[in-house]
Amino acid sequence: MESALNAIFEVLSFGAIIVLVVLGLGIIASMMGIFNFAHGEFVLLGAYTTYLVNGAGLPVWAGMLAAPVVVAACGFVLERLVIRRFYAAPVAAMLGTYALGLVIRESVRGLIGGLYISVPEPIVGSLIVGGVQLSKWRLAIVIITALVMVGSYLLLTRTSFGLRVRAALENPSLARASGISTDAIYAVTFTFGAALAGLAGALVVPVFSLFADVGMRFLILGFLAVMLGGIGTFEGPVAGGAVIGVMSAALPWAVAPVLADVLVFVIAIVFVKFRPGGLIAVRRL
Amino acid sequence: MMNRRRLLQSAAWSGGAIATGIGSWVIQPKWASAAGPIKVGIATDLTGPTAFSGKTNANVAKMVVKDINNAGGILSRPIQLSIADTASNESVAVANVRKLIQRDKVDIVLGGITSSMRNAIKDVIVARGKTLYIYPQQYEGRECTPYIFCTGPTPAQQCDELIPWLMKNGGKRFALPSANYIWPHITNEYVRKVIEKNGGEVIFEEYYPLDQVEYSATVNKIMTNNVDVVFNTVIPPGVGPFFKQLYEAGFGKRGGRLSCIYYDENTLKINPAYEIEGLASCLDYFRALTKDDPVSARIQAEYDKQFPGNVLFAAGSAATGMYRGLKLWEVAVKEAGKLDRDAVAGALDHAKIAEGPGGPAEMVPGQRHCRMKMYTAVAKEGNYQIVGRSEGLVDPKAC
């Protein structure tokens, strides 16, 4: 019983971490049709910002607040300078963003000396619930993820800004004819996606420590989640992220870990084979 | 359109780049001799994920070579250092190491951090290159190719004293969580033997993908099976989250003992100090030794003076193996009186040095591995405290 409760919590919290990372990736992929291979490095930049602010003597949570802002600014600049030239060529966009990611990753690696550096949690310790120790910070991540998810969903479905974003995705020429600047919309959407990545990096860095490749692992899981969830909706990638996160944390409880790692991919690929559109295939947003 | 002048310019430029090579540096000695310099090649990861170790290796080589040159060189000849970047990438490495051998014609190559790197470059050096090779990193043992000398500790050296200590200061129930590659597999074979010989028990031995970062299932197994000692060979990036989850589950609080034999001053920073309080490691050098060993203190201070910053002189980065390797080779060349490969290898086979980081060292004749002093240390509030010292030099039990 204790062990089951513990398992559920750990699996849930890892699922939340993956959802958090996938959120920005999914929004950019769904709303703009761009597969942002630099997403992992945006996560890294969020983590690095948190580390820098904390290293300057300010509390960790200040760094966590600064991270989305800083990464959003980086995202905005990159969108204006580079990404916007790729909207017509999605394959070139993948290569371009991959190159950007490489530059960011290797720069950060140089700056931190290629080391692994610990960043403290703002909330230390564990809660004891029913005889099980639950990490307070992991619990906080679950709650923040839920809030961010609901917030993003409302923003895209209930506001006039969300309506324009969806219009720009659905039919760009008609949107432009109706007086919507799709150019500006794309810039804002990309910036928003980058901010979410920055927030994700800031929140997970105490759990995984800061190192140059922190985003890499999540990027692969993230793309798997987007593929599994389906592109074109807000819920798709989020649902995909939840499934991938839960699977990769839960499978090692049942089978050998080396096998579990492969199984996640096999299950996802088999699923997509039978349902090519992903979990949520309809363009509802 | 490219005109002829532009074409010639860029051809000249790229020709220059090809001739001098990207990713290699030559450090000339300050003085010369009629016979020309002796050429030492360092092949190590200056870029990529293992660069933090590679940079340490290059620094130590520069420091030792400068030392030797200031003291009059070897056989009255100065040493010229050629450093090639192996870039944490085996295919890049093979090309750059070939340059060391064919273009720079070095008399010896030292370097390589991972075992896969050693395996990739050793053929280029010793078989086709007909050159001596010294591998400085602590590793799984079993490298018995002629003309390859290993100056880092083997599993026997790291475990023979540590495991009995862990049983006394932890318990008899061991878990062996490990990354899925060659070093943990072979190390665990040896660890299991030592545990069982001393009356302990291995509760589980499990392997994880190298980039796994979620360990709740493993932590649960450790907690529910009442494991006393976690003998960890999970590597970064997984090791940080793994130790954190163990701490959060209360493993340390209920008296569990963590142990990890590659843990040095660099890896100590992966987790906040309280999460790994009491972690036991066993290496040939810790910075904590400088308090009571004047030789170690001198070497450490010299390194810190020449290379301040975050590239630390740490045993896990093969700093000690590199120091030892160069010094043993110096002794061997002096004894041989020439640079002929067989003559130097013959002298290196029984070479000894009286002073080095952590203490003296000597080659075990016929084994091409090094006897050295070993130290058991425990993490205390972000630093190491030495809790055990080997009586004399510990045997590598290799080859």
Chai-1 contact restraints between the chains, C-beta under 6 A:
chainA,res_idxA,chainB,res_idxB,connection_type,confidence,min_distance_angstrom,max_distance_angstrom,comment,restraint_id
A,E10,B,S216,contact,1.0,0.0,6.0,A-B,restraint_1
A,F14,B,E214,contact,1.0,0.0,6.0,A-B,restraint_2
A,G113,B,F52,contact,1.0,0.0,6.0,A-B,restraint_3
A,G113,B,N310,contact,1.0,0.0,6.0,A-B,restraint_4
A,G114,B,A51,contact,1.0,0.0,6.0,A-B,restraint_5
A,G114,B,F52,contact,1.0,0.0,6.0,A-B,restraint_6
A,L115,B,F52,contact,1.0,0.0,6.0,A-B,restraint_7
A,Y116,B,P236,contact,1.0,0.0,6.0,A-B,restraint_8
A,Y116,B,I270,contact,1.0,0.0,6.0,A-B,restraint_9
A,I117,B,K269,contact,1.0,0.0,6.0,A-B,restraint_10
A,S118,B,I270,contact,1.0,0.0,6.0,A-B,restraint_11
A,S118,B,N271,contact,1.0,0.0,6.0,A-B,restraint_12
A,S118,B,P272,contact,1.0,0.0,6.0,A-B,restraint_13
A,P120,B,P272,contact,1.0,0.0,6.0,A-B,restraint_14
A,S126,B,E248,contact,1.0,0.0,6.0,A-B,restraint_15
A,Q133,B,A249,contact,1.0,0.0,6.0,A-B,restraint_16
A,Q133,B,G250,contact,1.0,0.0,6.0,A-B,restraint_17
A,S135,B,E248,contact,1.0,0.0,6.0,A-B,restraint_18
A,V207,B,P241,contact,1.0,0.0,6.0,A-B,restraint_19
A,F208,B,V213,contact,1.0,0.0,6.0,A-B,restraint_20
A,F208,B,P241,contact,1.0,0.0,6.0,A-B,restraint_21
A,S209,B,G240,contact,1.0,0.0,6.0,A-B,restraint_22
A,S209,B,I270,contact,1.0,0.0,6.0,A-B,restraint_23
A,F211,B,P237,contact,1.0,0.0,6.0,A-B,restraint_24
A,R217,B,D211,contact,1.0,0.0,6.0,A-B,restraint_25
A,A249,B,E214,contact,1.0,0.0,6.0,A-B,restraint_26
A,P252,B,A217,contact,1.0,0.0,6.0,A-B,restraint_27
A,W253,B,A217,contact,1.0,0.0,6.0,A-B,restraint_28
A,P257,B,Y208,contact,1.0,0.0,6.0,A-B,restraint_29
A,V258,B,N180,contact,1.0,0.0,6.0,A-B,restraint_30
A,V258,B,Y207,contact,1.0,0.0,6.0,A-B,restraint_31
A,V258,B,P209,contact,1.0,0.0,6.0,A-B,restraint_32
A,D261,B,P209,contact,1.0,0.0,6.0,A-B,restraint_33
